[in-house]
Amino acid sequence: MITVEVAYALAHKQKIVQMQVPQGTTARDAALGSGLESEFADIDLQHSPLGIFGKNIARPQEHCLEDGDRVEIYRPLLADPKEVRKQRAERVAQAKAAEAAQTTSTD
């Protein structure tokens, strides 16, 4: 048997479950066996992306855990990070252009 943790977090609530599992248990199996779906109604343990200590696991149904691993259950992103950066850059560019136009009109 090995000891692992399974973690899930929302902005206002988080939970880490420590478990004893047989050697050869996969990350997906640990998530499914954690019981976290009883505390978090929105969680989809069958399809949620998983990671170990902040590193995404490409195939959690095949990734065998090691003693001391912490499986993290990731939530879907609310916004695409690339799109957010693009919008922020556009706002900065518009603000600079407006500032430059205002400076030239007062000269």
Contacts in CASP RR format, 6 or more apart in sequence:
PFRMAT RR
TARGET T0000
AUTHOR 0000-0000-0000
METHOD contacts of the structure
MODEL  1
MITVEVAYALAHKQKIVQMQVPQGTTARDAALGSGLESEFADIDLQHSPL
GIFGKNIARPQEHCLEDGDRVEIYRPLLADPKEVRKQRAERVAQAKAAEA
AQTTSTD
1 20 0 8 1.000
1 21 0 8 1.000
1 22 0 8 1.000
1 23 0 8 1.000
2 20 0 8 1.000
2 21 0 8 1.000
2 22 0 8 1.000
2 23 0 8 1.000
2 25 0 8 1.000
2 65 0 8 1.000
2 66 0 8 1.000
2 67 0 8 1.000
2 68 0 8 1.000
3 18 0 8 1.000
3 19 0 8 1.000
3 20 0 8 1.000
3 67 0 8 1.000
3 68 0 8 1.000
4 18 0 8 1.000
4 19 0 8 1.000
4 21 0 8 1.000
4 25 0 8 1.000
4 30 0 8 1.000
4 65 0 8 1.000
4 67 0 8 1.000
4 68 0 8 1.000
4 69 0 8 1.000
4 70 0 8 1.000
4 71 0 8 1.000
5 16 0 8 1.000
5 17 0 8 1.000
5 18 0 8 1.000
5 19 0 8 1.000
5 68 0 8 1.000
5 69 0 8 1.000
5 70 0 8 1.000
5 71 0 8 1.000
6 16 0 8 1.000
6 17 0 8 1.000
6 19 0 8 1.000
6 30 0 8 1.000
6 31 0 8 1.000
6 33 0 8 1.000
6 34 0 8 1.000
6 36 0 8 1.000
6 70 0 8 1.000
6 71 0 8 1.000
6 73 0 8 1.000
7 14 0 8 1.000
7 15 0 8 1.000
7 16 0 8 1.000
7 17 0 8 1.000
7 70 0 8 1.000
7 71 0 8 1.000
7 72 0 8 1.000
7 73 0 8 1.000
8 14 0 8 1.000
8 15 0 8 1.000
8 36 0 8 1.000
8 40 0 8 1.000
8 43 0 8 1.000
8 72 0 8 1.000
8 73 0 8 1.000
9 15 0 8 1.000
10 40 0 8 1.000
10 75 0 8 1.000
13 40 0 8 1.000
15 36 0 8 1.000
15 39 0 8 1.000
15 40 0 8 1.000
16 70 0 8 1.000
17 34 0 8 1.000
17 35 0 8 1.000
17 36 0 8 1.000
19 30 0 8 1.000
19 33 0 8 1.000
19 34 0 8 1.000
21 29 0 8 1.000
21 30 0 8 1.000
21 65 0 8 1.000
23 64 0 8 1.000
24 64 0 8 1.000
24 65 0 8 1.000
25 64 0 8 1.000
25 65 0 8 1.000
26 60 0 8 1.000
26 61 0 8 1.000
26 62 0 8 1.000
26 63 0 8 1.000
26 64 0 8 1.000
26 65 0 8 1.000
27 50 0 8 1.000
27 51 0 8 1.000
27 52 0 8 1.000
27 57 0 8 1.000
27 60 0 8 1.000
27 61 0 8 1.000
27 63 0 8 1.000
27 65 0 8 1.000
27 69 0 8 1.000
27 71 0 8 1.000
28 45 0 8 1.000
28 46 0 8 1.000
28 50 0 8 1.000
28 60 0 8 1.000
28 61 0 8 1.000
28 63 0 8 1.000
29 61 0 8 1.000
30 65 0 8 1.000
30 71 0 8 1.000
31 45 0 8 1.000
31 48 0 8 1.000
31 50 0 8 1.000
31 60 0 8 1.000
31 71 0 8 1.000
31 73 0 8 1.000
32 45 0 8 1.000
32 46 0 8 1.000
33 45 0 8 1.000
34 45 0 8 1.000
34 71 0 8 1.000
36 43 0 8 1.000
36 45 0 8 1.000
36 73 0 8 1.000
37 43 0 8 1.000
37 45 0 8 1.000
43 73 0 8 1.000
45 73 0 8 1.000
48 73 0 8 1.000
48 74 0 8 1.000
48 75 0 8 1.000
49 56 0 8 1.000
49 57 0 8 1.000
49 60 0 8 1.000
49 73 0 8 1.000
49 74 0 8 1.000
50 56 0 8 1.000
50 57 0 8 1.000
50 60 0 8 1.000
50 63 0 8 1.000
50 71 0 8 1.000
50 72 0 8 1.000
50 73 0 8 1.000
50 74 0 8 1.000
51 57 0 8 1.000
51 60 0 8 1.000
51 71 0 8 1.000
51 72 0 8 1.000
51 74 0 8 1.000
52 63 0 8 1.000
52 65 0 8 1.000
52 69 0 8 1.000
52 70 0 8 1.000
52 71 0 8 1.000
52 72 0 8 1.000
53 69 0 8 1.000
53 70 0 8 1.000
53 72 0 8 1.000
54 72 0 8 1.000
56 74 0 8 1.000
57 63 0 8 1.000
60 71 0 8 1.000
65 71 0 8 1.000
END
